[in-house]
Amino acid sequence: QTEYLLKTQFEQGNIAMGILNDALNWSRVNHRMEKMSGMSGEWLSGLCWRDIVVPEDVDYTSVMFEQLRNGEKELIDVDLRIQSKDGRVIYTHTNISLIRNSFTEQLFYLVSMQDVTYRKELERKVLTSVIETEERERIRFAQELHDGLGPILSSIKMYVQWIQMPDLKTDPHVILSDTEHLVDEAHRTVRE
Protein backbone atom coordinates (compact mmCIF):
# COMPACT_ATOMS: atom_id res chain seq x y z
CA GLN A 1 0.00 0.00 0.00
CA THR A 2 2.86 2.41 0.82
CA GLU A 3 4.51 1.62 -2.49
CA TYR A 4 1.21 2.21 -4.29
CA LEU A 5 0.74 5.58 -2.54
CA LEU A 6 4.29 6.64 -3.35
CA LYS A 7 3.92 5.61 -6.98
CA THR A 8 0.59 7.45 -7.23
CA GLN A 9 2.10 10.60 -5.72
CA PHE A 10 5.05 10.36 -8.11
CA GLU A 11 2.87 9.89 -11.18
CA GLN A 12 -0.04 12.20 -10.36
CA GLY A 13 1.43 14.80 -8.02
CA ASN A 14 1.47 18.52 -8.68
CA ILE A 15 5.26 18.70 -8.74
CA ALA A 16 7.49 17.72 -11.64
CA MET A 17 9.50 14.70 -10.51
CA GLY A 18 12.14 12.47 -11.98
CA ILE A 19 14.72 9.87 -11.08
CA LEU A 20 18.34 10.13 -12.17
CA ASN A 21 20.68 7.16 -12.15
CA ASP A 22 24.23 7.30 -10.80
CA ALA A 23 25.49 8.69 -14.13
CA LEU A 24 22.92 11.50 -13.83
CA ASN A 25 20.85 10.18 -16.74
CA TRP A 26 17.08 10.42 -16.49
CA SER A 27 15.62 6.97 -15.86
CA ARG A 28 12.04 7.95 -15.11
CA VAL A 29 9.92 11.12 -15.01
CA ASN A 30 6.33 11.88 -14.17
CA HIS A 31 3.69 13.57 -16.30
CA ARG A 32 4.36 17.01 -14.73
CA MET A 33 8.04 16.80 -15.69
CA GLU A 34 7.06 15.90 -19.25
CA LYS A 35 4.65 18.82 -19.38
CA MET A 36 7.09 21.33 -17.86
CA SER A 37 10.03 20.31 -20.07
CA GLY A 38 7.93 19.73 -23.18
CA MET A 39 9.67 16.37 -23.55
CA SER A 40 8.26 12.88 -23.27
CA GLY A 41 9.59 10.44 -20.70
CA GLU A 42 11.09 8.41 -23.54
CA TRP A 43 12.87 11.49 -24.88
CA LEU A 44 14.16 12.47 -21.45
CA SER A 45 15.39 8.92 -20.74
CA GLY A 46 17.98 9.45 -23.44
CA LEU A 47 19.25 12.64 -21.85
CA CYS A 48 21.59 13.51 -19.03
CA TRP A 49 20.80 16.00 -16.26
CA ARG A 50 23.03 18.64 -17.83
CA ASP A 51 21.21 18.33 -21.17
CA ILE A 52 18.15 20.16 -19.85
CA VAL A 53 19.82 22.50 -17.33
CA VAL A 54 20.84 25.96 -18.57
CA PRO A 55 24.62 25.70 -19.17
CA GLU A 56 25.49 28.43 -16.64
CA ASP A 57 23.80 26.39 -13.89
CA VAL A 58 25.47 23.03 -14.65
CA ASP A 59 28.82 23.54 -12.89
CA TYR A 60 27.55 24.46 -9.46
CA THR A 61 24.92 21.70 -9.50
CA SER A 62 27.63 19.19 -10.43
CA VAL A 63 29.46 20.15 -7.25
CA MET A 64 26.25 19.66 -5.27
CA PHE A 65 25.73 16.17 -6.72
CA GLU A 66 29.25 15.31 -5.61
CA GLN A 67 28.48 16.62 -2.11
CA LEU A 68 25.36 14.42 -2.00
CA ARG A 69 27.32 11.38 -3.13
CA ASN A 70 30.05 12.00 -0.52
CA GLY A 71 27.52 12.49 2.26
CA GLU A 72 28.45 16.16 2.79
CA LYS A 73 24.85 17.15 2.03
CA GLU A 74 21.57 15.37 2.52
CA LEU A 75 19.55 17.50 0.12
CA ILE A 76 20.10 19.93 -2.72
CA ASP A 77 17.64 22.81 -2.44
CA VAL A 78 18.32 25.32 -5.20
CA ASP A 79 16.74 27.65 -7.72
CA LEU A 80 17.69 26.36 -11.13
CA ARG A 81 16.93 27.15 -14.74
CA ILE A 82 16.07 24.46 -17.27
CA GLN A 83 15.43 24.65 -20.98
CA SER A 84 12.26 23.21 -22.43
CA LYS A 85 12.26 21.36 -25.73
CA ASP A 86 11.14 24.54 -27.52
CA GLY A 87 14.05 26.54 -26.01
CA ARG A 88 12.13 28.43 -23.32
CA VAL A 89 13.98 29.00 -20.06
CA ILE A 90 11.97 27.78 -17.08
CA TYR A 91 12.90 28.91 -13.58
CA THR A 92 12.47 26.12 -11.06
CA HIS A 93 12.84 25.56 -7.37
CA THR A 94 14.54 22.17 -7.29
CA ASN A 95 15.08 19.60 -4.56
CA ILE A 96 17.36 16.64 -5.14
CA SER A 97 17.98 13.83 -2.69
CA LEU A 98 20.15 10.75 -2.90
CA ILE A 99 18.59 7.33 -2.56
CA ARG A 100 20.86 4.37 -1.90
CA ASN A 101 19.45 0.96 -2.68
CA SER A 102 20.79 -1.15 0.17
CA PHE A 103 20.29 -4.42 -1.74
CA THR A 104 22.07 -3.51 -4.99
CA GLU A 105 24.26 -0.62 -3.72
CA GLN A 106 22.95 1.45 -6.63
CA LEU A 107 22.56 5.20 -6.29
CA PHE A 108 19.56 7.13 -7.52
CA TYR A 109 18.67 10.78 -7.28
CA LEU A 110 15.10 11.83 -6.69
CA VAL A 111 14.49 15.21 -8.33
CA SER A 112 11.45 17.41 -7.73
CA MET A 113 10.95 20.72 -9.49
CA GLN A 114 8.41 23.47 -9.08
CA ASP A 115 7.98 25.94 -11.91
CA VAL A 116 8.61 29.39 -10.38
CA THR A 117 8.93 31.26 -13.68
CA TYR A 118 5.89 33.42 -12.92
CA ARG A 119 7.32 34.36 -9.50
CA LYS A 120 10.72 35.19 -11.03
CA GLU A 121 9.08 37.33 -13.72
CA LEU A 122 7.07 39.12 -11.05
CA GLU A 123 10.24 39.73 -9.00
CA ARG A 124 11.98 41.05 -12.13
CA LYS A 125 9.06 43.41 -12.85
CA VAL A 126 9.04 44.68 -9.27
CA LEU A 127 12.80 45.24 -9.35
CA THR A 128 12.56 47.03 -12.70
CA SER A 129 9.77 49.21 -11.32
CA VAL A 130 11.82 50.07 -8.23
CA ILE A 131 14.85 50.97 -10.35
CA GLU A 132 12.74 53.11 -12.71
CA THR A 133 11.11 54.87 -9.74
CA GLU A 134 14.51 55.56 -8.16
CA GLU A 135 15.82 56.92 -11.46
CA ARG A 136 12.80 59.21 -11.88
CA GLU A 137 13.30 60.43 -8.32
CA ARG A 138 17.00 61.10 -8.97
CA ILE A 139 16.12 63.08 -12.08
CA ARG A 140 13.47 65.06 -10.17
CA PHE A 141 15.91 65.70 -7.33
CA ALA A 142 18.64 66.82 -9.73
CA GLN A 143 16.16 69.11 -11.50
CA GLU A 144 15.10 70.66 -8.19
CA LEU A 145 18.73 71.24 -7.23
CA HIS A 146 19.45 72.72 -10.62
CA ASP A 147 16.37 74.93 -10.72
CA GLY A 148 16.25 75.90 -7.04
CA LEU A 149 19.73 75.89 -5.56
CA GLY A 150 21.73 76.55 -8.74
CA PRO A 151 20.49 80.13 -9.36
CA ILE A 152 20.84 81.02 -5.66
CA LEU A 153 24.47 79.89 -5.58
CA SER A 154 25.17 81.76 -8.83
CA SER A 155 23.72 84.93 -7.27
CA ILE A 156 25.85 84.51 -4.13
CA LYS A 157 28.94 84.12 -6.29
CA MET A 158 28.01 87.23 -8.26
CA TYR A 159 27.55 89.28 -5.03
CA VAL A 160 30.92 88.08 -3.67
CA GLN A 161 32.62 89.07 -6.93
CA TRP A 162 30.81 92.40 -6.86
CA ILE A 163 32.22 93.23 -3.39
CA GLN A 164 35.74 92.62 -4.70
CA MET A 165 35.37 95.17 -7.52
CA PRO A 166 37.67 98.21 -7.00
CA ASP A 167 35.16 100.79 -8.25
CA LEU A 168 32.26 99.63 -6.09
CA LYS A 169 29.55 102.31 -5.89
CA THR A 170 27.08 100.34 -3.76
CA ASP A 171 27.35 100.11 0.00
CA PRO A 172 29.15 96.78 0.81
CA HIS A 173 26.85 96.30 3.82
CA VAL A 174 23.83 96.17 1.48
CA ILE A 175 25.59 93.58 -0.70
CA LEU A 176 26.57 91.53 2.37
CA SER A 177 23.01 91.70 3.69
CA ASP A 178 21.64 90.49 0.32
CA THR A 179 24.30 87.72 0.26
CA GLU A 180 23.34 86.64 3.78
CA HIS A 181 19.69 86.52 2.69
CA LEU A 182 20.64 84.34 -0.31
CA VAL A 183 22.69 82.01 1.91
CA ASP A 184 19.64 81.62 4.18
CA GLU A 185 17.52 80.90 1.10
CA ALA A 186 20.05 78.29 -0.11
CA HIS A 187 20.05 76.67 3.34
CA ARG A 188 16.23 76.52 3.35
CA THR A 189 16.20 75.06 -0.17
CA VAL A 190 18.70 72.34 0.78
CA ARG A 191 16.68 71.51 3.87
CA GLU A 192 13.51 71.20 1.79
ABEGO torsion letter per residue (X at the ends): XAAAAAAAAAAABABBBBBBBAAGBBABBBAAAAAAAGBBAAAAAABBAAAABBAAAAAAAAAAAAAAAAGABABBBBBBBBBBAAGBBBBBBBBBBBBBBAAAGBBBBBBBBBBAAAAAAAAAAAAAAAAAAAAAAAAAAAAAAAAAAAAAAAAAAAAAAAAABAABABBAAAAAAAAAAAAAAAAAAAAX
